[in-house]
Amino acid sequence: MRADARVLLAVAVLGVGSALAAGAPATTEVSGTAGFLLKIGHDTTRVTGPVLPDGTIDYATAGWEVMHKGVTAENNAYPLVAGVIKQFTKVPGAFYDELPADQRKGSYSNVFDMVTWRPWEATEYPAVAKWLAGNGAALAKLETGKRGTRLCPPRPAAGTRGWSVLPAPSQIQDLCYAMDMQGMEALAAGHQKSAMRDAETIHWLADLMARDSASVGFLDAPRFDAIACRLALWGARMGNTAQKRQWLVFVQSIPERRINSEAIDTFWRFGALESVMAWMRGKPSEDLTFKLSADVRDADWNVVLKQVNSVLDEEVRISREPTWQAWQDAKQWAETLKKTPIPENQARTLTETYDQVEEAFLKRRAGESRDAYSSRLAANFSIMLTAAESFAVVPEQFLGDHARRRTLEIAIALEIYHDGHGVYPETLKALTPGVLAAVPTDPYSEGGAEMKYER
């Protein structure tokens, strides 16, 4: 996902979860809003509870309840993963000193990249090898204990905002990269089985993220799968024909990830609705607290909640299979959103002063009716808090992930063919049916054309 999309997503996802509200809408008075009446129901709050003392919804608990469905002590991998993360030592800055001068750009992620691009030996990066050895016990716990299929933290305290106890995608990414580095070092030493275990562990972590229904981990799962596939490609390149076929089977076992519409309808939706209520309380973030103005108190925030839900309903609707047509529909929807008048630099408002925020879009215009003012707030918040423009690129992101996986599958199949014939084939058709059952199709093609190849 693009960097600007991640910024908007970070603004939107300040909370979690989703469950459908049932029964007739209730009405409750929210404290601190001069008697403002919050209508609790499907169109506004989406869930009926739990209700906090100030009358708003405890979305962290509601989201946890969605996440916890079907979770047992036996299938919950959270204790294992959280324990490993706690034990795991992040890469020290000293690794940066080992890089050649022309490669010292962006110290943290680039250090990881240098030892995941190809197999490497401890003599090349002794500090990395020492760090991996120090984390060996923690990584071994993942490899031997990867039996859980869910990732659910303990029930959050009432009133908690967000998922402070859920492992962040960046923490899971660090584990994946560490397993990748360990696998690349193993390949350099000729230890194919060890590298395969590392690749399988990375894929298991990706699976945990993809299944999570109360976070946006499904966005990161394909990226983690790509790390495993890259390790598989190197394993195939350095292995014999039988080992190449094992790596091909492994890559083919990795599913092409789908957009998790349930996660959009939970984590994404609840985050936006929770943020609206934070603005209603006059505390949209830890860095921004303000006294509610008469304008803000007079607005009908139920209108805002309804509009936010309307945009999210559309996001859920188009979050079907990541296909060429879904990509086209998302792009068209994004163009429509761009026509909505919204303030510039909206993603920065949560860290600006209240005066700047008020001037941007909270201040009521002269002669503006309550209904018109509430509708304008609704339009602004529905775009700012739903990451709508960011979501429009999600189908394309998944198409790219599918294309990458299929390309790696073909690359390994080509290596197998080369082992048997001494040359690479003139066309991909030569790979079927001996190596591949069929030539993978191009996910970006409208009619499902086969992937292209030139020798």
C-alpha positions as CSV (number, residue, x, y, z in Angstrom):
1,M,0.0,0.0,0.0
2,R,1.2,3.5,-0.8
3,A,2.7,5.7,2.0
4,D,-0.1,8.2,1.8
5,A,-2.7,5.5,2.0
6,R,-1.0,4.2,5.2
7,V,-1.2,7.7,6.7
8,L,-4.9,7.9,6.1
9,L,-5.4,4.4,7.4
10,A,-3.6,5.3,10.6
11,V,-6.0,8.2,11.1
12,A,-9.0,6.0,10.5
13,V,-8.0,3.0,12.6
14,L,-8.0,4.4,16.1
15,G,-10.3,1.7,17.5
16,V,-11.6,-1.7,16.6
17,G,-14.4,-4.2,15.8
18,S,-18.0,-4.9,14.5
19,A,-21.1,-6.7,15.4
20,L,-24.6,-5.8,14.1
21,A,-26.9,-4.0,16.5
22,A,-30.1,-5.8,17.2
23,G,-33.5,-4.7,18.4
24,A,-35.1,-1.2,18.4
25,P,-32.7,1.8,18.6
26,A,-32.2,3.2,22.1
27,T,-31.5,6.8,23.0
28,T,-29.0,7.8,25.7
29,E,-27.6,11.2,26.7
30,V,-23.8,11.6,26.3
31,S,-22.2,13.5,29.1
32,G,-20.1,16.5,28.3
33,T,-22.1,17.4,25.2
34,A,-24.7,19.8,26.6
35,G,-27.5,17.2,26.6
36,F,-26.7,15.9,23.1
37,L,-28.8,12.7,22.5
38,L,-26.9,9.8,20.9
39,K,-29.2,7.4,19.2
40,I,-27.8,3.9,19.7
41,G,-28.8,1.7,16.8
42,H,-27.6,0.0,13.6
43,D,-27.5,3.2,11.4
44,T,-25.5,5.2,14.0
45,T,-23.5,3.2,16.5
46,R,-23.9,-0.1,14.7
47,V,-23.8,-2.0,18.0
48,T,-25.9,-1.6,21.1
49,G,-23.1,-2.0,23.6
50,P,-21.3,-2.3,25.8
51,V,-22.1,1.3,26.8
52,L,-19.6,3.4,28.7
53,P,-20.6,5.6,31.7
54,D,-20.6,8.7,29.4
55,G,-23.2,7.0,27.2
56,T,-20.9,6.2,24.2
57,I,-20.0,2.7,23.0
58,D,-17.0,0.7,24.3
59,Y,-15.8,-0.3,20.9
60,A,-12.6,-2.0,22.1
61,T,-14.7,-4.5,24.0
62,A,-17.2,-4.9,21.2
63,G,-14.4,-5.6,18.8
64,W,-12.8,-8.0,21.1
65,E,-16.0,-10.0,21.4
66,V,-16.0,-10.3,17.6
67,M,-12.4,-11.4,17.6
68,H,-12.9,-13.9,20.4
69,K,-15.6,-15.9,18.7
70,G,-14.4,-19.5,18.2
71,V,-11.1,-18.8,20.1
72,T,-10.1,-21.5,22.6
73,A,-7.0,-22.0,24.7
74,E,-5.9,-24.7,22.3
75,N,-6.2,-22.7,19.1
76,N,-5.2,-19.2,20.4
77,A,-1.6,-18.5,19.3
78,Y,-1.5,-15.1,21.1
79,P,0.3,-16.3,24.3
80,L,3.0,-17.9,22.2
81,V,3.4,-14.9,19.8
82,A,3.2,-12.3,22.5
83,G,5.7,-14.2,24.6
84,V,8.2,-14.5,21.7
85,I,7.8,-10.8,20.9
86,K,8.6,-9.9,24.5
87,Q,11.7,-12.1,24.4
88,F,12.7,-11.1,21.0
89,T,15.5,-8.4,20.7
90,K,15.1,-5.9,17.9
91,V,17.9,-5.5,15.5
92,P,20.6,-3.1,17.0
93,G,21.8,-0.1,15.2
94,A,25.3,-1.6,15.1
95,F,24.3,-3.7,12.1
96,Y,24.2,-0.5,10.1
97,D,28.0,-0.1,10.4
98,E,28.5,-3.4,8.5
99,L,26.8,-2.1,5.3
100,P,28.9,-0.8,2.4
101,A,29.0,3.0,2.4
102,D,26.8,3.2,-0.8
103,Q,24.1,1.2,0.9
104,R,23.7,3.1,4.1
105,K,20.2,4.5,3.4
106,G,17.5,4.0,6.0
107,S,19.2,2.2,8.8
108,Y,16.5,-0.2,10.1
109,S,14.7,-1.9,7.2
110,N,17.6,-1.8,4.9
111,V,19.8,-3.8,7.3
112,F,17.1,-6.5,7.2
113,D,17.0,-6.3,3.4
114,M,20.8,-6.8,3.1
115,V,20.6,-10.2,4.7
116,T,17.3,-11.3,3.1
117,W,18.0,-10.6,-0.6
118,R,20.3,-13.7,-0.8
119,P,21.9,-16.5,1.2
120,W,24.7,-15.2,3.4
121,E,27.4,-16.5,5.7
122,A,28.3,-15.4,9.3
123,T,31.6,-14.2,8.1
124,E,29.9,-11.6,5.9
125,Y,27.7,-10.2,8.7
126,P,29.1,-11.4,12.0
127,A,26.9,-9.0,14.1
128,V,23.8,-10.2,12.4
129,A,24.8,-13.8,13.0
130,K,25.5,-13.1,16.6
131,W,22.1,-11.3,17.0
132,L,20.3,-14.3,15.3
133,A,22.0,-16.7,17.6
134,G,20.9,-14.6,20.6
135,N,17.3,-14.8,19.4
136,G,17.6,-18.5,18.5
137,A,15.6,-19.7,21.5
138,A,12.7,-17.2,20.8
139,L,12.5,-18.1,17.1
140,A,12.7,-21.9,17.9
141,K,9.6,-21.4,20.1
142,L,7.7,-20.2,17.0
143,E,8.9,-23.1,14.9
144,T,8.1,-25.8,17.4
145,G,4.9,-24.2,18.8
146,K,3.1,-23.0,15.7
147,R,-0.1,-24.9,16.2
148,G,-2.6,-22.1,16.9
149,T,-4.8,-20.7,14.2
150,R,-6.1,-17.6,15.9
151,L,-4.5,-14.5,17.4
152,C,-6.7,-13.1,20.2
153,P,-5.4,-10.9,23.1
154,P,-7.0,-10.8,26.6
155,R,-10.2,-8.9,27.0
156,P,-9.4,-5.2,27.1
157,A,-10.1,-3.0,30.1
158,A,-13.4,-1.0,29.8
159,G,-12.9,2.2,27.9
160,T,-9.6,1.2,26.2
161,R,-9.0,2.8,22.9
162,G,-7.5,0.7,20.1
163,W,-5.6,-2.5,20.5
164,S,-2.6,-1.7,22.6
165,V,-2.2,-5.4,23.6
166,L,-2.4,-6.8,20.0
167,P,0.9,-7.4,18.3
168,A,1.5,-4.7,15.8
169,P,2.0,-5.7,12.1
170,S,5.5,-4.2,12.4
171,Q,6.3,-6.6,15.3
172,I,5.1,-9.6,13.3
173,Q,7.1,-8.3,10.3
174,D,10.3,-8.2,12.5
175,L,9.7,-11.9,13.3
176,C,9.2,-12.7,9.7
177,Y,12.3,-11.0,8.6
178,A,14.3,-12.7,11.4
179,M,13.0,-16.1,10.2
180,D,14.0,-15.1,6.7
181,M,17.5,-14.1,7.7
182,Q,17.8,-17.3,9.6
183,G,16.6,-19.3,6.6
184,M,19.0,-17.5,4.2
185,E,21.9,-18.3,6.5
186,A,20.8,-21.9,6.6
187,L,20.7,-22.1,2.8
188,A,24.2,-20.8,2.6
189,A,25.2,-23.7,4.8
190,G,23.3,-26.2,2.8
191,H,20.6,-26.8,5.4
192,Q,17.5,-27.0,3.2
193,K,15.2,-28.5,5.8
194,S,16.0,-25.7,8.3
195,A,15.2,-23.1,5.7
196,M,11.9,-24.8,4.9
197,R,10.9,-24.7,8.6
198,D,11.7,-21.0,8.6
199,A,9.6,-20.4,5.5
200,E,6.7,-22.5,7.0
201,T,6.8,-20.4,10.2
202,I,6.7,-17.1,8.2
203,H,3.6,-18.5,6.3
204,W,2.0,-19.5,9.6
205,L,2.4,-15.9,10.9
206,A,0.9,-14.6,7.7
207,D,-2.1,-16.9,8.2
208,L,-2.7,-15.6,11.7
209,M,-2.8,-12.1,10.4
210,A,-5.1,-13.0,7.5
211,R,-7.6,-14.7,9.8
212,D,-7.9,-11.8,12.2
213,S,-11.4,-10.4,11.9
214,A,-10.9,-7.4,14.2
215,S,-7.8,-5.8,12.7
216,V,-6.3,-4.9,9.3
217,G,-3.7,-7.7,9.5
218,F,-5.2,-9.1,6.2
219,L,-3.5,-6.2,4.5
220,D,0.0,-7.3,5.7
221,A,-0.5,-11.1,5.3
222,P,0.3,-11.1,1.6
223,R,3.5,-9.2,2.3
224,F,4.6,-11.7,4.8
225,D,3.8,-14.5,2.4
226,A,6.0,-12.8,-0.1
227,I,8.9,-13.0,2.3
228,A,8.3,-16.8,2.6
229,C,8.1,-17.1,-1.2
230,R,11.4,-15.2,-1.7
231,L,13.1,-17.6,0.7
232,A,11.5,-20.5,-1.3
233,L,12.9,-19.1,-4.6
234,W,16.4,-19.1,-3.2
235,G,15.9,-22.5,-1.7
236,A,14.9,-23.8,-5.1
237,R,17.8,-22.1,-6.8
238,M,20.3,-23.8,-4.4
239,G,18.6,-27.2,-4.1
240,N,18.5,-30.3,-6.2
241,T,15.5,-31.2,-8.4
242,A,13.7,-33.0,-5.6
243,Q,14.2,-30.0,-3.2
244,K,13.0,-27.6,-6.0
245,R,9.8,-29.6,-6.2
246,Q,9.4,-29.4,-2.5
247,W,9.7,-25.7,-2.6
248,L,7.2,-25.5,-5.5
249,V,4.7,-27.5,-3.4
250,F,5.3,-25.1,-0.6
251,V,4.6,-22.0,-2.7
252,Q,1.5,-23.6,-4.2
253,S,0.2,-24.3,-0.7
254,I,0.2,-20.6,0.1
255,P,-3.3,-19.3,-0.7
256,E,-3.9,-16.1,-2.7
257,R,-5.2,-13.8,0.0
258,R,-8.7,-12.3,-0.1
259,I,-9.8,-9.0,1.2
260,N,-11.2,-9.6,4.6
261,S,-14.6,-7.8,4.4
262,E,-15.4,-8.9,8.0
263,A,-12.3,-7.1,9.2
264,I,-13.4,-4.0,7.3
265,D,-16.8,-4.3,8.9
266,T,-15.2,-4.6,12.4
267,F,-11.8,-3.0,13.0
268,W,-12.2,-0.4,10.3
269,R,-15.8,0.5,11.1
270,F,-15.4,0.6,14.8
271,G,-12.3,2.6,14.6
272,A,-14.1,5.3,12.6
273,L,-17.2,5.4,14.9
274,E,-15.0,5.4,18.0
275,S,-13.1,8.4,16.6
276,V,-16.4,10.3,15.9
277,M,-17.3,9.8,19.6
278,A,-13.9,11.0,20.7
279,W,-14.5,14.2,18.8
280,M,-17.9,14.5,20.4
281,R,-16.2,14.3,23.8
282,G,-13.7,17.0,22.8
283,K,-10.7,14.7,22.9
284,P,-10.0,13.2,19.5
285,S,-6.5,12.2,20.5
286,E,-4.0,12.2,23.4
287,D,-2.4,15.3,21.8
288,L,-5.6,17.2,21.1
289,T,-8.1,18.2,23.8
290,F,-10.5,21.1,23.4
291,K,-13.5,22.7,25.1
292,L,-16.6,21.9,23.0
293,S,-17.8,25.0,21.2
294,A,-21.4,26.0,20.9
295,D,-21.2,25.0,17.2
296,V,-20.0,21.5,18.0
297,R,-22.5,21.0,20.8
298,D,-25.3,22.0,18.5
299,A,-24.4,19.7,15.6
300,D,-26.4,16.5,15.1
301,W,-23.7,13.9,15.5
302,N,-26.1,11.1,14.7
303,V,-26.0,12.5,11.1
304,V,-22.2,12.2,11.2
305,L,-22.4,8.6,12.4
306,K,-24.9,7.6,9.7
307,Q,-22.8,9.1,7.0
308,V,-19.6,7.4,8.2
309,N,-21.5,4.1,8.3
310,S,-22.8,4.7,4.7
311,V,-19.3,5.1,3.4
312,L,-18.1,2.0,5.3
313,D,-21.1,0.0,3.9
314,E,-19.8,0.8,0.4
315,E,-16.3,-0.3,1.4
316,V,-17.7,-3.6,2.6
317,R,-19.7,-4.0,-0.5
318,I,-16.8,-3.7,-2.9
319,S,-14.5,-5.7,-0.8
320,R,-15.3,-8.9,-2.7
321,E,-12.8,-11.1,-4.5
322,P,-9.7,-9.1,-5.6
323,T,-10.4,-9.2,-9.4
324,W,-9.8,-6.9,-12.3
325,Q,-13.4,-5.7,-12.2
326,A,-13.2,-5.0,-8.4
327,W,-10.1,-2.9,-9.1
328,Q,-12.0,-0.9,-11.8
329,D,-15.0,-0.4,-9.5
330,A,-12.7,0.8,-6.6
331,K,-11.0,3.3,-8.9
332,Q,-14.3,4.7,-10.1
333,W,-15.5,5.0,-6.5
334,A,-12.3,6.8,-5.6
335,E,-12.9,9.3,-8.4
336,T,-16.3,9.9,-7.0
337,L,-14.9,10.5,-3.5
338,K,-12.5,13.1,-4.8
339,K,-15.4,15.3,-5.8
340,T,-16.5,15.5,-2.2
341,P,-15.5,18.9,-0.8
342,I,-13.2,18.1,2.2
343,P,-10.5,20.2,3.9
344,E,-6.9,19.9,2.7
345,N,-4.3,18.2,4.9
346,Q,-7.1,16.3,6.7
347,A,-4.8,13.6,8.0
348,R,-2.8,16.2,10.0
349,T,-5.7,17.6,11.9
350,L,-5.4,15.2,14.9
351,T,-2.0,16.7,15.8
352,E,-2.8,20.4,15.1
353,T,-4.2,22.9,17.6
354,Y,-7.9,23.2,18.2
355,D,-7.9,26.6,16.6
356,Q,-6.5,25.2,13.3
357,V,-9.0,22.3,13.4
358,E,-11.9,24.5,14.1
359,E,-11.0,26.8,11.3
360,A,-10.6,23.9,9.0
361,F,-14.0,22.3,9.3
362,L,-15.5,22.5,12.7
363,K,-16.5,26.2,12.6
364,R,-20.0,26.9,11.6
365,R,-20.4,29.3,8.7
366,A,-22.4,32.5,8.9
367,G,-26.1,31.8,8.2
368,E,-25.5,28.0,8.0
369,S,-28.5,26.0,9.3
370,R,-28.0,23.2,11.9
371,D,-29.0,20.6,9.3
372,A,-26.6,22.0,6.7
373,Y,-23.8,22.3,9.3
374,S,-24.3,18.7,10.4
375,S,-24.3,17.4,6.8
376,R,-21.1,19.2,6.1
377,L,-19.5,17.7,9.2
378,A,-20.8,14.3,8.1
379,A,-19.2,14.7,4.7
380,N,-15.8,15.7,6.1
381,F,-15.7,13.1,8.8
382,S,-16.9,10.3,6.6
383,I,-13.9,10.8,4.3
384,M,-11.3,11.6,7.0
385,L,-12.2,8.7,9.4
386,T,-12.9,5.9,7.0
387,A,-9.7,5.9,5.0
388,A,-12.0,5.8,2.0
389,E,-9.4,7.0,-0.6
390,S,-6.9,4.5,0.9
391,F,-9.3,1.7,0.6
392,A,-9.8,2.3,-3.1
393,V,-6.2,1.0,-3.7
394,V,-6.7,-2.2,-1.7
395,P,-8.0,-4.3,-4.6
396,E,-5.1,-3.3,-6.7
397,Q,-2.7,-4.1,-3.9
398,F,-4.1,-7.6,-3.7
399,L,-3.9,-8.1,-7.5
400,G,-0.2,-7.2,-7.2
401,D,0.3,-9.7,-4.4
402,H,-1.4,-12.4,-6.5
403,A,0.8,-11.5,-9.5
404,R,4.0,-11.7,-7.4
405,R,3.1,-15.2,-6.0
406,R,2.2,-16.6,-9.4
407,T,5.5,-15.2,-10.8
408,L,7.5,-16.9,-8.1
409,E,5.6,-20.2,-8.8
410,I,6.6,-19.9,-12.4
411,A,10.2,-19.0,-11.5
412,I,10.6,-22.2,-9.5
413,A,8.9,-24.2,-12.2
414,L,11.4,-22.9,-14.7
415,E,14.3,-24.0,-12.5
416,I,12.8,-27.5,-12.3
417,Y,12.5,-27.6,-16.1
418,H,16.0,-26.4,-16.5
419,D,17.3,-29.2,-14.3
420,G,15.7,-31.7,-16.6
421,H,16.5,-30.1,-20.0
422,G,19.6,-28.0,-19.5
423,V,17.8,-25.0,-21.0
424,Y,14.8,-22.9,-20.1
425,P,11.6,-23.5,-22.2
426,E,10.7,-21.3,-25.1
427,T,7.1,-20.9,-23.7
428,L,5.4,-21.5,-20.4
429,K,3.2,-24.1,-22.1
430,A,6.2,-26.4,-21.9
431,L,5.9,-26.4,-18.1
432,T,2.5,-28.2,-18.4
433,P,1.6,-30.8,-17.3
434,G,5.0,-32.1,-16.2
435,V,5.8,-29.3,-13.7
436,L,2.6,-27.1,-13.5
437,A,-1.0,-28.3,-13.9
438,A,-1.7,-25.1,-15.9
439,V,0.0,-21.8,-16.8
440,P,-1.0,-19.2,-14.1
441,T,-3.2,-16.4,-15.4
442,D,-2.4,-12.6,-15.2
443,P,-4.6,-11.2,-12.4
444,Y,-4.4,-7.7,-14.1
445,S,-5.9,-9.0,-17.3
446,E,-9.6,-8.5,-17.9
447,G,-10.2,-11.9,-19.4
448,G,-7.8,-14.0,-17.4
449,A,-5.0,-14.2,-20.0
450,E,-2.0,-16.4,-19.2
451,M,1.1,-14.8,-17.7
452,K,3.7,-13.7,-20.3
453,Y,7.2,-15.0,-20.5
454,E,10.3,-14.3,-22.6
455,R,13.4,-16.5,-22.5
